[in-house]
Every structure is written in C-alpha cells, then in structure tokens.
C-alpha cells in the first residue's frame, strides 16, 4: 500500500472516530437520561423574571450533568424563551425532554384555605403556596378600586373568599388570583342561595358575617342550622346577638393581638368598644370574624325553625350545646356550665 493511501486511510479512520465520538456526545447529551434524583418525580419552580443562570441554579441539584443540559438548552434556544411556572420532571428524563418540559408544561397546583381570621392570615397562607409574596397579595386583596367595583369593603372583603380547594397556576399574579376568587364567589351565590338570603332579609355579606359567628360557636356541622336558627330568631325579635366569639374578636382587634388564645369571656370584655361586639351593638357585625366554611353559610341559609333564643355549651355532651326558649331556662343551663368551667380552672 502506497504512503498516500495510508495517509488517506488514516484520515478517514480519524474522521470516523471523530464522527462516532460526536454522535456519542450528541446521543448522551440529548437522549440519555440526565436526572439525579431517586424519587419518581421532582418539582421545579421557575420564578417570574428568571434568567437562564437562575434556572440552572434551580435544576443543578436534580441533574447528573448540568454542562450537557446547558448545551442542549442553548441549542434549543431555551435561554431566550424562559417561562415561569411549576414543572414536574420525571425520573430518567433526558435533556431534550427536560427542556421541552420547562418550556411548555406549566402544571397547575391545588390550593386550599379555610378558617382564616383576617385577610392578613389568608395572604400569609397563600404566599406559602404560590409565587406572590404576602405583601403583594395583601395589596391586591385590599386594593380600594377593586373593592369598590366588586361591592366590598376592607371589613367584609374576607367573605369573598369561599373556603374550598382550587386549581391555579403557581405563578398566577395576586390580582389575577383575586379576580378568580370573585368569579368563584359569584358562582357560589346561585339563584337558590340568593333566594334563601332574600327570604331571611339578609344580604350576602350579612349571611357570611352571621355564618362566621355560627362557625365559631360550634364545630359540629349537624348543629350549625340550630345555632343559626337562634340568631335568626334574635334578629327578628330585635335582640342583640350576644355572641361570645364576637367579643373575643373585638378583644383581639382592640388590642391588635390576634395571636392571643382566649378560652373564657369575662364580664369586663362585654364592655369593649368595637363594632364587632354584639353585646353592645344590635345587628350583624360589619364583617366576618373568621372565614366561614360552606357548611356554616348553608346553615344560615337553611336555619332551623324553632323557638330557641339562647344556648350554652353542654358539659354532658361535649362539642354540642343546650338550647333554651326563655331566660330562666338558659340561666339554669348557664349556671351548670359556669360551675364546670370554674372547676377546670379556666380563667381566661
């Protein structure tokens, strides 16, 4: 074999080796699995305004080889088209699949909220589940223009958020979330619920504010329509609601301390100067003292028809209450409760 042929053959062989090496690199970079986690899936959250280096920082602990991922991402033009959101990577995904996933498959999350006392508590809860921080949420939920257009005030705005499980995108803006909840609120108020509220001569806001009291008075769902019936009777009779939970809320509000735990209402507390104190003010408070769940709202709308005007905790059947038609009967029931709570040493 001539020297020239040997040179040509060597060049061809070198070319083939280089091509094979390049093909192997392309295959391993694009099509070989590149996940480093052991679970079946990993959740990735890409924040709004993220740059490619931010995405790499988020993904690096999940990848076997971040260099090969970066090469594929650049090849596919991902750095110029970063989309914020919540993405799910599957175990064994290759770089091509990973890039395609974080570029176009924003997965909704499920959020759930209930039993929040104030908008401030609600936004703290939301910010732990979604991208906007609590201040951004609070500004959106308290936005005066929005509240006026939606027919709410800061006092009753909490009632717009119906406790439930909702599917939303993690990176949904605070204002878009708020607007979504207004739609959910209006959908909740069906013609049937509106008709029942009208028969009670109560507005939506009043129903929810009353439902919040019912919610605080009893944790027993089957008892809530009966408790609601007591308050409906008092409203019709022009009596003050005299609901202890409103006094507790008033104390927290006046003292600006919603972290305190109050197990017993004292006589001096009944004199607190607050529009939420239903011992000093006749009628329903200007807003809900907590976020009532759907069972409490429907308990008010379907309040039990009876002749009870009073109730107190039943010390023989914990969680439930003893109901009375007149003050004498109620005072006997109350004396039994006071003796029991004093024996337990509950002073506050």
C-alpha positions as CSV (number, residue, x, y, z in Angstrom):
1,X,0.0,0.0,0.0
2,X,1.4,3.3,-1.0
3,X,2.2,6.0,1.5
4,X,-0.5,8.3,0.1
5,X,-3.2,5.6,0.5
6,X,-2.0,5.0,4.1
7,X,-2.4,8.7,4.8
8,X,-5.9,8.8,3.3
9,X,-7.0,5.7,5.1
10,X,-5.7,7.1,8.4
11,X,-7.5,10.4,7.8
12,X,-10.7,8.5,7.0
13,X,-10.4,6.4,10.1
14,X,-9.7,9.5,12.3
15,X,-12.8,11.2,10.7
16,X,-14.9,8.2,11.5
17,X,-13.6,8.1,15.1
18,X,-14.4,11.9,15.5
19,X,-17.8,11.4,14.0
20,X,-18.5,8.5,16.2
21,X,-17.4,10.5,19.2
22,X,-19.6,13.4,18.2
23,X,-22.5,11.1,17.7
24,X,-22.0,9.6,21.1
25,X,-21.8,13.1,22.7
26,X,-25.0,14.1,20.9
27,X,-26.8,10.9,22.0
28,X,-25.7,11.2,25.6
29,X,-26.4,14.9,25.7
30,X,-29.8,14.8,24.1
31,X,-31.2,11.3,24.6
32,X,-29.5,9.8,27.6
33,X,-31.2,10.1,31.0
34,X,-29.8,13.0,33.0
35,X,-31.8,13.1,36.3
36,X,-30.0,12.7,39.6
37,X,-33.0,12.3,41.9
38,X,-34.3,8.9,43.2
39,X,-38.0,9.8,43.5
40,X,-40.3,9.2,40.6
41,X,-40.7,12.9,40.1
42,X,-39.2,16.3,41.1
43,X,-41.0,19.6,41.3
44,X,-39.3,22.7,39.8
45,X,-40.5,26.3,40.4
46,X,-39.2,28.9,38.0
47,X,-39.9,32.4,39.2
48,X,-41.1,35.2,37.1
49,X,-38.2,37.2,35.6
50,X,-35.7,34.3,36.0
51,X,-32.6,34.3,33.8
52,X,-31.0,31.2,32.5
53,X,-28.4,31.1,35.3
54,X,-31.3,31.2,37.8
55,X,-32.9,28.2,36.0
56,X,-29.6,26.3,36.1
57,X,-29.2,27.0,39.8
58,X,-32.7,25.6,40.4
59,X,-32.0,22.5,38.2
60,X,-28.4,21.7,39.1
61,X,-29.2,19.5,42.2
62,X,-31.6,17.5,40.0
63,X,-29.2,16.8,37.1
64,X,-26.3,14.4,36.7
65,X,-24.6,16.6,34.2
66,X,-25.5,20.3,34.1
67,X,-23.0,21.0,31.3
68,X,-24.7,18.7,28.8
69,X,-28.1,20.2,29.8
70,X,-26.8,23.7,29.2
71,X,-25.6,22.7,25.8
72,X,-28.9,21.2,24.8
73,X,-30.8,24.1,26.2
74,X,-28.7,26.6,24.3
75,X,-29.1,24.5,21.1
76,X,-32.9,24.6,21.5
77,X,-33.0,28.4,22.2
78,X,-34.4,28.0,25.7
79,X,-32.4,30.8,27.4
80,X,-34.3,33.3,25.2
81,X,-37.7,31.8,26.0
82,X,-37.8,31.1,29.7
83,X,-41.4,30.6,31.1
84,X,-42.1,31.0,34.8
85,X,-44.2,28.3,36.4
86,X,-44.4,24.9,38.2
87,X,-42.9,22.0,36.3
88,X,-42.6,18.3,37.1
89,X,-39.6,16.3,36.0
90,X,-39.8,12.6,35.8
91,X,-37.1,10.2,36.8
92,X,-34.9,9.2,33.9
93,X,-35.8,12.2,31.7
94,X,-33.2,13.2,29.1
95,X,-32.1,16.8,28.4
96,X,-34.3,17.1,25.4
97,X,-37.4,16.1,27.5
98,X,-36.3,18.4,30.4
99,X,-36.0,21.4,28.1
100,X,-39.3,20.7,26.4
101,X,-41.0,20.3,29.8
102,X,-39.8,23.5,31.4
103,X,-40.5,25.4,28.2
104,X,-44.2,24.5,27.8
105,X,-45.7,22.3,30.5
106,X,-46.6,24.6,33.4
107,X,-48.6,22.3,35.8
108,X,-51.4,23.8,38.0
109,X,-51.3,23.3,41.7
110,X,-54.1,22.8,44.1
111,X,-54.5,25.3,46.9
112,X,-56.8,25.0,49.9
113,X,-57.8,27.6,52.5
114,X,-60.3,27.8,55.4
115,X,-60.6,29.1,59.0
116,X,-58.6,32.3,58.3
117,X,-59.5,35.1,60.7
118,X,-58.4,38.1,58.6
119,X,-57.1,38.9,55.1
120,X,-53.6,39.2,56.7
121,X,-53.9,35.5,57.7
122,X,-55.2,34.5,54.3
123,X,-52.4,36.1,52.4
124,X,-49.8,34.5,54.6
125,X,-51.3,31.2,53.8
126,X,-51.5,31.9,50.1
127,X,-47.9,33.1,49.8
128,X,-46.7,29.8,51.2
129,X,-48.3,28.0,48.3
130,X,-48.0,30.5,45.4
131,X,-45.3,32.7,43.9
132,X,-46.5,36.2,45.0
133,X,-45.4,37.3,48.5
134,X,-47.8,38.2,51.3
135,X,-47.4,42.0,50.8
136,X,-48.2,41.7,47.1
137,X,-51.2,39.6,47.9
138,X,-52.4,41.9,50.6
139,X,-52.1,45.0,48.4
140,X,-54.2,43.2,45.7
141,X,-56.8,42.0,48.1
142,X,-57.2,45.4,49.7
143,X,-57.0,47.4,46.6
144,X,-59.6,50.2,47.0
145,X,-60.6,50.4,43.4
146,X,-61.1,46.6,43.2
147,X,-63.1,46.5,46.5
148,X,-65.4,49.4,45.3
149,X,-66.0,47.8,41.9
150,X,-66.7,44.4,43.5
151,X,-69.0,45.8,46.1
152,X,-66.8,45.1,49.2
153,X,-65.1,47.0,51.9
154,X,-62.0,46.1,53.9
155,X,-64.3,45.0,56.7
156,X,-66.2,42.4,54.7
157,X,-63.7,41.5,51.9
158,X,-62.7,38.3,53.7
159,X,-66.2,37.0,52.9
160,X,-65.4,37.0,49.2
161,X,-63.1,34.0,49.6
162,X,-65.2,30.9,49.8
163,X,-63.2,28.1,51.5
164,X,-62.5,25.3,49.1
165,X,-59.8,23.6,47.0
166,X,-58.9,25.5,43.9
167,X,-56.7,24.6,40.9
168,X,-54.4,27.5,40.0
169,X,-51.1,28.1,38.4
170,X,-48.3,28.6,40.9
171,X,-47.2,31.8,39.2
172,X,-50.7,33.4,38.9
173,X,-50.4,37.0,39.9
174,X,-52.1,38.3,43.0
175,X,-54.6,40.4,41.1
176,X,-55.5,37.5,38.8
177,X,-56.0,35.2,41.7
178,X,-58.2,37.8,43.4
179,X,-60.2,38.2,40.2
180,X,-60.6,34.5,40.0
181,X,-61.9,34.3,43.6
182,X,-64.5,37.0,42.8
183,X,-65.8,34.8,39.9
184,X,-65.9,31.8,42.3
185,X,-67.8,33.9,44.8
186,X,-70.4,34.9,42.3
187,X,-70.7,31.3,41.1
188,X,-71.2,30.2,44.7
189,X,-74.1,32.5,45.1
190,X,-76.6,30.6,43.0
191,X,-80.2,31.8,42.4
192,X,-81.2,29.3,45.1
193,X,-78.9,30.7,47.7
194,X,-79.8,34.3,46.8
195,X,-83.5,33.5,47.2
196,X,-82.9,32.0,50.6
197,X,-81.0,35.1,51.7
198,X,-83.8,37.3,50.5
199,X,-86.3,35.3,52.5
200,X,-84.2,35.9,55.6
201,X,-84.0,39.6,54.6
202,X,-80.2,39.4,54.7
203,X,-77.6,40.5,52.2
204,X,-74.9,38.1,51.1
205,X,-72.4,40.0,53.3
206,X,-74.7,39.6,56.3
207,X,-75.2,35.9,55.7
208,X,-71.5,35.3,55.6
209,X,-70.8,37.5,58.7
210,X,-73.5,35.6,60.6
211,X,-72.1,32.3,59.3
212,X,-68.7,33.2,60.7
213,X,-70.3,33.5,64.1
214,X,-72.0,30.2,63.7
215,X,-68.7,28.7,62.6
216,X,-67.0,29.9,65.8
217,X,-69.9,28.8,68.1
218,X,-69.9,25.2,67.1
219,X,-67.6,22.8,65.3
220,X,-70.5,20.3,64.9
221,X,-71.8,20.6,61.4
222,X,-75.1,19.0,62.2
223,X,-75.7,21.5,65.0
224,X,-75.0,24.6,62.9
225,X,-78.5,25.1,61.4
226,X,-79.9,25.0,65.0
227,X,-77.4,27.6,66.2
228,X,-78.1,29.7,63.1
229,X,-81.8,29.5,64.0
230,X,-81.2,31.1,67.4
231,X,-79.5,34.1,65.8
232,X,-82.2,34.4,63.1
233,X,-84.8,34.4,66.0
234,X,-82.8,37.1,67.8
235,X,-82.6,39.3,64.7
236,X,-86.3,39.0,64.0
237,X,-87.0,39.9,67.7
238,X,-84.7,42.9,67.6
239,X,-82.4,41.4,70.3
240,X,-78.7,41.7,70.3
241,X,-76.9,38.6,69.1
242,X,-74.7,38.5,72.2
243,X,-72.3,36.1,70.6
244,X,-69.1,35.4,72.7
245,X,-66.9,34.9,69.6
246,X,-67.6,38.5,68.5
247,X,-66.3,39.6,71.9
248,X,-63.2,37.5,71.5
249,X,-62.6,39.0,68.1
250,X,-63.2,42.5,69.4
251,X,-60.6,42.0,72.2
252,X,-58.0,40.8,69.6
253,X,-58.8,43.7,67.3
254,X,-58.8,46.4,70.1
255,X,-55.5,45.1,71.5
256,X,-54.1,44.4,68.0
257,X,-53.1,40.9,69.1
258,X,-54.6,38.1,67.0
259,X,-52.1,35.6,68.4
260,X,-53.6,35.5,71.9
261,X,-55.7,32.5,72.9
262,X,-58.9,33.3,74.8
263,X,-60.8,30.4,76.3
264,X,-63.2,32.4,78.5
265,X,-65.0,35.6,78.0
266,X,-65.1,37.8,81.1
267,X,-67.8,40.3,82.1
268,X,-65.5,43.2,81.6
269,X,-64.9,42.1,78.0
270,X,-68.6,42.6,77.2
271,X,-68.0,46.3,77.5
272,X,-65.3,46.5,74.8
273,X,-65.9,49.4,72.4
274,X,-65.9,47.7,69.0
275,X,-68.5,47.5,66.1
276,X,-67.9,43.7,66.3
277,X,-69.1,43.4,69.9
278,X,-72.6,42.1,69.6
279,X,-73.3,42.6,73.3
280,X,-73.0,46.4,72.8
281,X,-74.3,46.6,69.2
282,X,-77.6,45.2,67.8
283,X,-77.4,43.5,64.5
284,X,-74.8,41.7,62.5
285,X,-71.2,42.8,62.7
286,X,-69.8,44.8,59.7
287,X,-67.8,41.8,58.5
288,X,-67.0,38.2,59.3
289,X,-64.9,37.4,62.4
290,X,-63.5,34.4,60.6
291,X,-63.7,32.7,57.2
292,X,-66.9,30.6,57.4
293,X,-66.9,27.3,55.5
294,X,-69.6,26.3,53.1
295,X,-71.5,24.3,55.8
296,X,-71.8,27.3,58.0
297,X,-73.0,29.6,55.2
298,X,-75.6,27.0,54.2
299,X,-76.5,26.5,57.8
300,X,-77.6,30.2,57.9
301,X,-79.4,29.9,54.6
302,X,-81.2,26.8,55.9
303,X,-81.5,27.9,59.5
304,X,-83.6,25.6,61.6
305,X,-87.1,26.9,62.5
306,X,-87.6,26.7,66.3
307,X,-88.4,28.8,69.4
308,X,-84.9,28.8,70.9
309,X,-83.3,32.2,71.8
310,X,-80.4,31.0,74.0
311,X,-77.8,28.3,74.1
312,X,-74.7,27.4,76.1
313,X,-72.1,24.6,76.0
314,X,-73.4,21.2,77.1
315,X,-71.0,19.8,79.6
316,X,-72.5,16.3,79.4
317,X,-72.3,16.2,75.6
318,X,-69.0,17.9,74.7
319,X,-69.0,19.9,71.5
320,X,-72.7,20.4,71.5
321,X,-75.0,22.9,73.2
322,X,-78.1,23.1,75.4
323,X,-80.8,25.3,73.9
324,X,-83.4,27.3,75.8
325,X,-86.6,29.1,74.9
326,X,-86.5,31.6,77.8
327,X,-84.0,33.3,80.0
328,X,-84.9,31.3,83.2
329,X,-84.2,28.0,81.5
330,X,-81.0,29.5,79.9
331,X,-79.7,30.7,83.3
332,X,-80.0,27.2,84.8
333,X,-78.1,25.8,81.8
334,X,-75.5,28.6,82.1
335,X,-75.0,28.1,85.8
336,X,-74.1,24.4,85.2
337,X,-71.6,25.5,82.5
338,X,-70.0,28.2,84.8
339,X,-69.6,25.7,87.6
340,X,-67.9,23.2,85.2
341,X,-65.5,25.8,83.7
342,X,-64.6,27.1,87.2
343,X,-63.8,23.6,88.3
344,X,-61.5,23.3,85.4
345,X,-59.7,26.4,86.4
346,X,-60.2,28.2,83.1
347,X,-59.9,31.9,83.9
348,X,-59.0,33.3,80.5
